Amino acid sequence: MAASGQTLLLLLLLLTLAEMPCSPSPRLELLHACMPGIVEGSRVRVACLDGSHVDGYECGGGCHVGMFCQEDVEEGVELLKIERSKTILFPARPDEELQRRFSSAPQKHAERLRQVAHRVHLPLLWELYKAKRLSGHPIHQYMLTIPSRGQSFLNWEQHEREILACTNLGQSVQAEVSDLDFVFRHLSLHEEMTWDDFLWGHSIILERCFLQGLLEPAGFVQHACGEDMRPCFIPVMDLINHDLVSSCEITGDSSHIMLRAKVNSCLRGGEEADVQGSGS
């Protein structure tokens, strides 16, 4: 009971400290600048949610954002589309450098490394970081707009996690951090990225990715295992908030990923476009 009360008090304190009046957002400016090079035919615009600035959830100062219609939209109408070539799929084969690091790791750690790397989708994390690091990558500028810290408990500071140390949540977080640190150290990932970069990529997979089967053309049957259940990253689509009673859906064809208003769902100008929760 004491631990639960302490947890609730901490969460309330963090929420109280997090909100402050919204100010012009460099993150929004960057998003508006790079989106035209990614999306086609957009009927939506990124804007702040409720005018509240969320501490730690920004790129150089900014807001928790959402996608809003710029005009009235009839049911089934396409709001925006993105070329498949500008998405980051789960790689069919891990990057050669990443494979080399696995081969060079001590054999006694091989099984645990394999298990943790599989669970955290390390091949995709590697590709996400490459997109951020390489200036020539098609969505490099977009990746720079993604907040440096995610919203999961893994991104809390050490002293914040220590407050929850005696709770089930705190123990789960500590175990996850331990596994991530194990992979980071034994694959010598510090030679390619910082620990914060590693958590950044992991947060994207937890919070911003969709199941790869969503990118398939209409009629595709999504199975319970295989490549269609792996996560993938769709730039701009990751800005769309989720709701159980959603107004929009994400579909795909052979060349593009689309956001459409659902059948029997009309949106008015200024209304937020959302999708049913289906991330990885």
DOTI-847185 format. One record per atom (N, C-alpha, C): y, x, z. Coordinates in steps of 0.2 Angstrom, whole numbers, plus 5000, padded with zeros to 4 digits. Layout:
! DOTI-847185
YXZ...
***
This chain:
! DOTI-847185
499450045000500050005000500650045000500650105004501250145004501350174998500850204995500850234988501150184983500950124983501150074978501850064979502050054985502850044987503250094985502950154986503350214984503450224976502850204973502950204966503450154963503450094966503850044963504550064965504750094970505350114972505650174967505150214965505350264961505550244954505150194952505250164945505850124945506050094950506650054950507250104950507150154954507750204954507850234948507250254944507350284937507650234933507450174933507750124928508550114930508750114936509450114938509850174935509550234936509950284934509950294927509450264923509350274916509950244912510150184914510550144910511350164911511650174906512350184906512750154900513350144900513650114894513550154888513450124882513250154876513850184873513750244870514350284866514050294859514550314855514350334848513750384848513250374844512650404845512450454839512450524841512350574835511650554832511150524836510550514834510550454828510950404830511050354825511350374818511850424819512150454813511650494809511250534812510750564809510250524805510050464809509550424806509950384799510550364800510850334794510950384789511050444790511150494785510450514781509950514785509250534781508850474779508950414781508550364779508550344772509150344769509150334761508650374757508550434760508050484756507350464757507250414762506550404764506350334762506750284763506650214762506950194755506650134752506850104746507050034748507550004745507749934745507749904752508149944757508149924764508549864765508349814768508749754770508849754778508649814781508749824788509149884790509449884796509849934798509649954805509650014807509450044814510050034818509950004824510549994829510350004836510750014841510650014848510349944850509849954855509649894858510049874864510349814864510749794870511249834873511449884868512049924870511949964876511249984878511150024883510850094881511150144884510950214883510350224888509850254885509250274889509250344890509350364896509350434898508650474896508650524893508050564891507750534884508050484882507750454876508250454870508450514868508950524863508850594860509250604855509250664851510050684852510250724857510950744857511350684860511050644863511450584865511350524861511150464864511050414859510650354863510350314859510150244862509450234860509150194864508450164862508650114856508350124851508550084845508050034843508249994838507749944835508049934828507649894824507749884817508049804816508649804813508949734813509049714806508949654804509149624797509849634796510049654790510749654787510949584784510449544783510549484779510049434781510149364779509649314780509049334776508449324778507849344774507349284775507049264769506549214768505849244770505449194771504749224773504349254767504049314769503649354764504049404760504749404762505149454758505049524761505149574756505049644758505749664761505649694767506249724770506449794768505849834768505949904765505249934763505249984759504650014758504750094758504150124759504150204759503650224755503750284751503250314747502650344752502050334750501550364754501550434755501850474750501950544750502350564756502750514759503250534764502950514771502350494771501950484778501550544779501350554786500950604788500250574790499750584786499150554787498750604792498250584795497750624799497450674793497450734794497250784789496450774788496250774782495550774781495150834783495550894783495350954786495850984790495751014796496251044800496651104796497251114797497551174794497151234795497251284790496851344791496951384797497651384798497851424804497551394811497551334811497251294817496451304817496151304812495451324811495351394814495751444812495651514814495751514821496151474824496251484831495651454835495351404833494751384836494151434835494151464829493651514828493751574833494351594835494451654839494451634846494451574848494351554855493751574858493751594865493051614868492551554868491951574866491451524865491251484871491351514877491251474883491751414884492251414880492751354880492651314874492251324870492251294863492151214864491651194868491551124869492151084872492351114877492951074880493551074875493651134872494251134867494151084862493551074859493351024854493450954856493250944863493350874865494050854866494450894869495150884871495550874864495450924860495750924853495650864850495050834850494850774846495150714850495250714856495550654860496250654859496550714858497350714858497550714850497050714846497150714839497650774837497350834839497750894838497850914830497450904826497650914819498250874816498350814819498950774817499550804820499450824827499950854831500250914827499750954825499951014821500451004815500250944811500550924805501250904807501350864812501950834814502450894816502150944820502651004821502851034815502351044810502551084804503151044800503150974801503650934797504350954801504250964807504950974811505151044810504651094809504851164809505051184802504751154797504851184790505451144787505951174785506551144782506451114775505951134772505751104765505351044765505051024771504650964772505050904770504650854766505050794764505350754769505150754776505450714781505650764787505850824785506050874790506650844794507150824790507750794793507650734798507150694796507050634800506650654806506250704806505850734812506350754817506950784815507450804820507750754824507750694821508050634825507550604830506950624831506550604836506650634842506750594847506950614854506450674856506750724860506350784862505950764867506050714871505550694876505350614875504750604875504450534875504550494881504250434881504350394887503750394891503250424890502550424894502650464900502250454905502250494911502150564910501850584905501750654904502350694903502950654901503550694900504050694906503750664912504150674918504150744920504650754924504750824927504150834933504050894934503550914939503650874946504250884948504450854955504350774954504450744949504350674948503550654948503150694945502450684945502150694952502450744956502250754963502350694967502850654966502950594970502350544969502050544963501450504962500850534963500750594966500150634966499550604969499750554974499150524978498950454975499250434969499050374966498550384960498250334958497750344952498150364946498750334945499150354940499350434940499550454946499750524946499150574945498550554947497950594946497750594939497850534936497650534928498150574924498850574926499350614923499150684924498950704930498850774931498250804927497750754927497150774923497350784916497750744913497950744906498350814905498850824909499250884908498750944909498250944913497851004914497451014907497150954904496850964898497250994892497850964892498350984887498551064888498651084894498751154895498151194893497551174894496951214893496951224885497051174881497151184874497651224872498251214875498851254873498751334874498451344880498351414882497751444878497151414877496651444874496651454867497051414864497151414856497851454855498151484860498751524860499251484855499351424857499851384853500551404854500651444860501351464861501551514856501151544852501351584846501651544840501551474840501851434835502351384838502251364844502751314847502851324854503351294857503451294864503051234867502951234874502651184877502951114876503651114876503951054875503851034868503751074863503651054856502951014856502451044860501751024861501850954863502150944869502250874872502550824867503050854864503450814859502950784854502550824851502050804846501550754849501350764855500850724858501150654860501850654862502150594863502250554856502350584851502350544844501750514843501150544844500550514843500350454848500550464854500450414859500950354858501550364855502050314856502250284849502150324843502450314837502050304831501350314832500950314826500550254826500350234820499950174818499250204816498850154816498150164813498150174806497750224803497850244796497650184792497150134794496950084790497550034788498050034792498649994790498950014783498850074781499150094775498750074769498150044770497750024764497949964761497849954754498049894751497749834754498049774752497749714755497049704753496649674758495949664757495549714760495849774762495449824765495149804771494549824772494249804779494249864783494549854789494649904794493949904798493649964799493049974803493250004809492749994814492850014821492750094822492650124816492550204817492750224810492850294810493050324803493750334802493950364796494650384795495150324796494950264795495450214795495650194802495350224807495550214814495850274817496050324813496350384815497150364815497550404819498250384819498550424813499150394811499550424806500250404807500750444805501450434806501850414800502150354801502550324795503250334797503650374794504350384796504750314795505250304799505650244799505250184802504650174800504250124803504150134811504150194813504050204820504650184824505250164821505750134825505750064826505250034823505149954824504849944830505149904834504849884841504249834840503849834845503249784845503349724849503049674847503049604850502449564849502149534854501549494852501649434847502249414848502449354843502949394838502749424833503149464829503349424823503949454820504149414814504049454807503749514808503549554802502949584802502649614797502049644796502149704792501649754793501649814789501049814784501149824777500649814773500749884768500149884764500249944759499949934753500049974747499749964741499650044739499450054733499250114731499750174731500450154731500950204731501450194737501450134740502050124745501750094752502150104757502050064763502650014764502449954765503049904765503049864772503649854774503849804779504049734776503649684778503849614775503949564781504349514780504349464784503749424784503449404789502849364789502949294785502349274783502349204780502549154786502949104784503149054790503649094795503949144793504349184797505049204793505549164795506249184791506649214797507049264794507449304799508149294797508649284802509349284801509649354801510249354798510549424798510749434805510649504807510749524814510149514819509649484816509049474820508549534820508249554826507849614826507149594822506949644818506349644815505849674819505249644821504749674825504049664822503549704824502849694822502449684828501849664827501349654832501049724834501049734841500849804843500149824840500149874837499549904833499549974832499950014837500050084836499350114839499350184838498750224840498750224848
***
